[in-house]
Structures are given as structure tokens and as C-alpha cells.
Amino acid sequence: MSEAWIIEGVRSPRGGGKQGVGSMTHIHPQRILAQVLNALQERAGFDPADVEDVIMGNGSGVGDHAMDIARMATLDAGWPVSVPGVTLHRFCGSAQQAVNVAAMSVMSGQQDLVVAGGIESMSRTAPLSVDGFTANNAHLYAQYPLVPQGISADLIATVEGFSREDCDRLGVESQRRAAAAIDAGHFKRSVVPIHNDDGTLALDHDEYPRAGTTMESLAGLNPSFAKMGAMNPPNDTRSFDEICKAVYPQISEVNHVHHAGNSSGVVDGASALLLASPEYAKSRGLKPRGRVVMTATAGSEPVIMLTAPAPATQLVLKKAGMRKENIDLFEINEAFAAVVLKWQREMDLGNEKLNVNGGAIALGHPIGATGGMLIQTALDELERRNQSTALIAMCTGGGMGTATIIERL
């Protein structure tokens, strides 16, 4: 089996993802991704005509994200029409899945040069036309009455006994670490500027972090999902909280502990990585920064939904013949505080190697793009610390988790 070398990776800044607030909300997501693709080509110096596929993740797939945005952005970037594109959807893990699929293709010898990553302009995410995750399928809903992810996160906290203070403490630490990383310039290696259509600068830095966040400031925020928990989903007489209690009868109520300060931020952004076979890279003089060691995907109970990062972590370690002690850095997506706390409990790991530059609570989570960003963040940090190996894992909708182990070269 061949290796999948990571030649380069770039990402856009994470811009505020609410109309009229973020600096990129007026830019079409195809244009954001096209600029990231061209920045990757300029940085790495490859011939776009050699790219055998552009694999992009997206968690929406409708509205301005529709019609195979990977292909459309490739055309928008001015790349040769011979370069194909495909868009993948694994909810929050879409970009990571795109990179994993690209790595599988290169490692199997099927392709030599692939670009992978993701895009999400959450400011342009169209309203869903279906009743939740089960998409109007009454038969599926009868088996698994899936609830919104915020309710699932609160359910994890309730079942696991994580308090509001536990979750807030993680949120404060995420902001502290992100602020320190920004001050030290840790993200400058990967972030490329995004421009307006007239060529002027739109954004060149992550604009979501809130430096100075404290336990006291978070204590004043109301739980985001308490009112939602009391609501009835369409075609069900039970509230979301009652559904949770029916599926998990050991709890007496859902403890709503998540809010804007300990949940991932709503942002716009795109990421792209260049993966190549060693043979191709050597023939073109492309120097690798790292390689993909192993990938894995896992499933878990879909009502609680967000508990698969640890199973995915355990599986990818097993498939790689490694132990957690072999990993220098972990990037676990901060979809919600309880997700990370649950992963830490299952993996029996502290904070020293985990999300050392903060995470999505501070920086934001552009659903379909985040996985590519996390891989870049991990690779940048391995280089900065002169360390070897990182593991990246994410939770996704529907009760799944994605994982990737990378090694610096």
C-alpha cells in the first residue's frame, strides 16, 4: 500500500456566520472556496491540471451550497475544466471525511493528486424543508426519535453528570488558549485572506473569538436549549425533553447546561489540503509536510447523537496498531463542551495534549469545513513543537464520529 502525503493545507479565516455581522457573509460560498483553492495552488506550486479530484465536505447541500459545490468552486477558481469535483455530506465531519476519502484513494493507488477539505457559509444555510434528522420518515422516527444537537449535548451532560460549571470551565479555557494562539501567531501558517469581488480585503483573521471570557461572564448567559426542550417536534405529542427521558429512562429531567459560551460558534469558512502519492510528489519536486497514517469512522446511539468521537478514536488507534500514549496532540472538535468532556472521560486523558490552541467554542465551527481546519491546526502545531503524531476526531449528526491520525514528515 502506498502512502498519502500531505503536501500543503490552507484555510480561510473563520468569519462571523450571521448576516450583517460577519465579514464574509456577502461573499458566495463558491467564491470563498475558490479563493482557498487558488491560495493552495499558489502556496504548493502544483499544476491544477494534474488534480484527479477535488473532494469537498458540506453539511448543508441546499441553497447557495447546492449543485456539487466542489465542482462549481473549482470552475469558479478558473481551474481546467478537466478537474472534477465531488461533495460529501457527513454532517459536521464532512471535511474530515473528504480528507479521509482522498487519503484512501491515494493510499490504494487509485489516484496520485487529490485536493480535499470543505466549505460552509453558515450565514447562508437555508432553512430545512424536513422535520429534523429523520427527514419526514415516520418509520425511522419511531425507532430513533432524533432530537436537535443542542438537546443531545444537554442529554450527554445529564447522563454523564457534567455540571454547568464543568462546561463553562472548558469554554473559558478554549477562549484563553485561542487568544494566546492568536497573539503568538499560531494560525498564520494556514490562514489565507479572502477578498471581495472588487479585490479589496474582506477578512484575513479569525473574527469570532471573545478574549477575556470568564466564568463570571458565562454565568450570566441563559441556557440556549431549555425552551427548545419544552417544545414538541412535528407529529409528536411529546416534548424534546420527554423524548430524551423516554429513550434514557434513568434520568428524571434534562439538565440544560449549554449556551453560546460553551458551544461551538456559528461562522463561515473553507479549508483545502493537497494530498499526493510519494511517486507523484517526488517527480514534481513537492515536499511533504506530513502523511495520513490511518482513518476511521464509528457510529453510536443516534438520539444522544454526539458520543462517537471516543469510539472513532479507539478504532483508529487499533487499526493503526497504536496506543493513546503514541499520540503527541489531540484535536477533538468542540461542538459542545459536553462532547469533549465525554471524550476525555472515555479516553482517560487530561488537557495537556488536547486542543492546545483552543477549539470551536472560541474559534467557531463552519460545519462542512472544520475537519480540514483541525487537520491543518494539528499539523502546524506538530511542526511548531517538533513533535510527530496527532489524532483528530469529531462528532457528527446522526450519531457518528470521524477520526484521522497524521504524522509529520
Stockholm file with secondary structure:
# STOCKHOLM 1.0

chainA/1-409         MSEAWIIEGVRSPRGGGKQGVGSMTHIHPQRILAQVLNALQERAGFDPADVEDVIMGNGSGVGDHAMDIARMATLDAGWPVSVPGVTLHRFCGSAQQAVNVAAMSVMSGQQDLVVAGGIESMSRTAPLSVDGFTANNAHLYAQYPLVPQGISADLIATVEGFSREDCDRLGVESQRRAAAAIDAGHFKRSVVPIHNDDGTLALDHDEYPRAGTTMESLAGLNPSFAKMGAMNPPNDTRSFDEICKAVYPQISEVNHVHHAGNSSGVVDGASALLLASPEYAKSRGLKPRGRVVMTATAGSEPVIMLTAPAPATQLVLKKAGMRKENIDLFEINEAFAAVVLKWQREMDLGNEKLNVNGGAIALGHPIGATGGMLIQTALDELERRNQSTALIAMCTGGGMGTATIIERL
#=GR chainA/1-409 SS CCCEEEEEEEECCCEECSTTTSTTTTSCHHHHHHHHHHHHHHHHCCCGGGCCEEEEECSCCSGGGTTTHHHHHHHHTTCCTTCCEEEECCGGGHHHHHHHHHHHHHHTTSCSEEEEEEEEEGGGCCCCSSSTTTTTCHHHHHHCCCCCHHHHHHHHHHHHTCCHHHHHHHHHHHHHHHHHHHHTTTTTTTBCCEECTTSCEEESSCCCCCTTCCHHHHHTSCCSSHHHHTSCCTTCSSCHHHHHHHHSTTCSSCCCCCCTTSBCCCEEEEEEEEEECHHHHHHHTCCCSEEEEEEEEEECCTTTCCCCHHHHHHHHHHHHTCCGGGCSEEEECCSBHHHHHHHHHHHTCCSTTBCTTCCHHHHCCCTTTHHHHHHHHHHHHHHHHTCCEEEEEEEETTTEEEEEEEEEC
#=GC SS_cons         CCCEEEEEEEECCCEECSTTTSTTTTSCHHHHHHHHHHHHHHHHCCCGGGCCEEEEECSCCSGGGTTTHHHHHHHHTTCCTTCCEEEECCGGGHHHHHHHHHHHHHHTTSCSEEEEEEEEEGGGCCCCSSSTTTTTCHHHHHHCCCCCHHHHHHHHHHHHTCCHHHHHHHHHHHHHHHHHHHHTTTTTTTBCCEECTTSCEEESSCCCCCTTCCHHHHHTSCCSSHHHHTSCCTTCSSCHHHHHHHHSTTCSSCCCCCCTTSBCCCEEEEEEEEEECHHHHHHHTCCCSEEEEEEEEEECCTTTCCCCHHHHHHHHHHHHTCCGGGCSEEEECCSBHHHHHHHHHHHTCCSTTBCTTCCHHHHCCCTTTHHHHHHHHHHHHHHHHTCCEEEEEEEETTTEEEEEEEEEC
//
